[in-house]
Amino acid sequence: MTELASIEKSIIKKYRKEIWSKFIKSIKQYDLIKENDKIAVCLSGGKDSMLMAKCFQELKSHNVLPFEIEFLLMDPGYQKKELEKIKKTAKHLNLNLHIFQTNIFTEIDQTKNACYLCAKKRRGYLYYQAKKLGCNKIALGHHLDDVAETILLNLFYNGQMQTMPPKLKSKNFENIELIRPMYLIEEKDILKWQKTHQLTFCDCACQVAKKQTDSKRYEMKQLIIKLEKTNPKIKKNLLKATENVNLDALLGYKKGKKSYKFY
């Protein structure tokens, strides 16, 4: 068996329960893919999006329903060695990339909340390029840890109960939707898959982020790790809480731009 074949087989065999089954469950539970969709699978060069791309390849090979995929990589201003590293890994994993350049890293340099601003700008560029490729959806590699951290960030720092939804219709790009098929997969299992095959992926690679060590998301990640020592289901329970909202026990809620109070 070739190295590539071993990498691909492990997703549906060795890590079937931890990765493949949860990938499929997310798609079915949240109705993420429909017949004749054309999906821009958005890569950053990191482990999460690269694994997502391989899962999409595997799903397509099963011919469960007809859909098309394009692997889209935005270069926000990577250093040359980082971009070459990403290209090399993609080639190793048999991923044919559509690469386009932007100057996001330069645009956000010296700004506060650089990571938030970067994510917002990235998404706009990805929507635009996906439309150019004729795609009606973009897929991002956010996993369960990202979801749990976002819930806590919103509670502690924004004063609101809000999660990272598994799918979201774009307000600025007509007839295009964002989906997150890695939604139920835990980061620790992605790391196990990576370690099994000794794969080397790109981290953030953002020189701006490296200057900003005061990361609230990192703070939430460390908090969850601490809580998991006494409650291993903490991430799953945080997600479940967003599905089991008891309006009778709340002071109010928002729907769109309107606020509703119960007192």
N, C-alpha and C positions, 0 to 999 in steps of 0.2 A: 504494500500500500504506500502511495506517495505521501509526502508530508502534508500537502494540501488536502488530499482525500481524508487523512487522519483528522485534520482540523475540522473539516466539514462533518465527518461522521460523528465526532464527539458531541456536536451540538444536539443531535437527535438520539444519541445512544448514552454516552457517559453522563451528559448533562441534560438529559431529556426532562427530568422532573424540575430541575432548577432553572433551566433556560427555555428549552423548546416548548414545553407544555404551557409555561406562563406567557410566552410570546403569542402562542395560538389563543390562549384564554383571553388575553387583552384584546386581540382582534375580534373575537367572537362576542365577548361580553360588552364591549363598547362600540361594536359595529363599525370598525375602522376601515375596512376595505370592502368595496362593492365591485360587482362585475364591470369590466372595462375601465376601471380606474387607471390612470397613469400617474405613478407616484415618484416624486423626486426624493430619493433617500439621501438626506443631507449628512455629509461626513465632515468631521473636524480633524480627523487624524488620530483621535483618541480611541480607547478600547471600547467604549459604549457604542459609538456610532459604527465602528468597524464590525463589531459583532452583530449589530442590527442589520447591516448590509448583508452579512453572510446568512442571517436568518431569512431575509427577504429572498435571497437566491434559492435557499432550500425550499421555501414555500412555493415559489414559482415553479420549481422543478416537479412539484407534486401535481401540478395542473388541477388544483381543486376548483379554481374559478379563473377565468381569463382576466389578467391585468398586466400592466407594463411597469417597469421600473427604470429609473435613470439614477446613476450615482453622481451626486452633485457636491463638489468641494469648493468652498470659497476661500481664497487666500486673502486674509484681512491685513496682511503685511508681515507674514512669516519671514524669518531669516532664511536665507537660501538653503542652509543645511537642514533646517526643519522641514521645509517644503520637499526637499529631495528625499528626506527620511519618510515622509508620508507617502510620496509616490512609490518608493521602493516597497513599503509595506503593502500598499494597495495592489501592486503588481504581484507580490508574493501570495496575496489572498485572492487573486484572479478577479479584481474589481476594476472595471474600466471607468475612469473618472472623467467627468466634465468639470474642468477647473476654470474659475474666473477670478480676476483680481479686484480688490478694493483697497482703500487706504484707511480702514477703520482704526487700526492701531494708532496711526498718526492723528486721526480726528479726535480720539478720546484721550490722548496723552495730556497729562496735567489736569484732568477733570476729576471731580468727585463722583463716586458711584460708577466708576469706570466699567465694572463688570455688567451692571444693569444696563448702562448705555450701550455697551458693546453688543449685548444680547439683543437689544431692541433694534439696533442698526443691522445686525446680521440677519435677523428675521425678515426685515424689509427687502434686503438684497436677495435673500433666498426665494422669497415669494416672487420677486420680479424675474429672476432667472428661471424659476420653475415654470412660470407662465410662458416664457420664451421657448422652453422645451416642449410646450404643449401639455404640461402636467396639471392635474386638478387637485393634487394633494402634495404636501411636503411632510416627510417623516423625520422626527427628531429623536435622538437617542436617550432622552431622559428616563431614568429608572426609579424604582420605588424609594430609594434613598433621597433622590432629588425632590420627589413629591413630599415626603415626610419633612424634610428640611424647609421646604417652601411653606408648608402649613405652620410650622413653628415660627418662621420668620414673620409671617403675616400676623400671627397672634401677638408675638412679643414686641415687634417693632412698628407694625402698621395698625395695630388695634382692630383687626378684622379677621373674621373666619373665612378664609379663602384658600383654595387649593390650586394645584396645577392640573387643569383638566386633561383627560386623555385625548380629546379632540376639540378643535376650536375653529369656527369659521372666521376667515379674515374679514375685517371691517373695511380694509382699504383695497383689497384685491378681489374682485368679483369672482364667484364660483370657484374659489380655492380654499382648501381646508388644511389645517395642521393636525397631524395625528402623532401619538406617542405609543407605539406598539411594545416598547420595553417597560411599560408602566408598572407591571407587577413583578419585575425581575429585580433581585437585590444585587447591590454592587459587589458584595463579597463573592457571589457566584460568578460574576463576570471576571473578577480577579482570579478565581480558581481556574477558569477556562483559559485565561491568558497565561497563567503560570504553567499549566499542564503542557502547553505547546511552546513555552519559552518565547512568546511573542513580545516584541518591543513596540510600543505605541508612543505617540506624541502626547505630552501633557498639554497644558493650556497654551504654552509657547508664546504667551503674551508678555512682552517686556514691561508693559504698563502695570499689569496685575502683579508682577513680581516686586514692584516698588511698593505695593499697597498690602501690608501684612495684616491690617485690621479688617479681617473678613468676617462679617456676621454669619455668613453661610457656614464657614469653617467652625464657628462657635456653635452653631446648631448641630453640625455633624458630631462634634465632640460630646455635646450634651446627649444626643441619641445613643452614642456608644456607651456612655456612662449608664443611661437608663436601661439599656439592653442587658446589663449584667444582672438585673433583678426582674426584668420583663422582656424576654426575647421577642415578644410579639408587638413591641411598641410601635414599629413602623406600620405594620398591618392595621393596628388599632387606630392610629392617627388617620389613615386613609378611610377606615370604616366609619370613623366619627363624622366624616364629611358626607356620608351617605345616610346617616342616622340622626339627622338634625331634628330635635324636638322643638317645634316652634312655640309650643305652650310654655316652654321653660326658658325662652329667650326674651330679651327686652325689646328686640326689634330685628329687622332685616332689610336688605336692599334688593331691589329688582331693577336692573338697568340703572337709570339715574335717580330713581325715586326711592325714598326711605320711608319705612313703615314702623311706627312705634306701637308697643303694646301697653303703654302706661300714659 
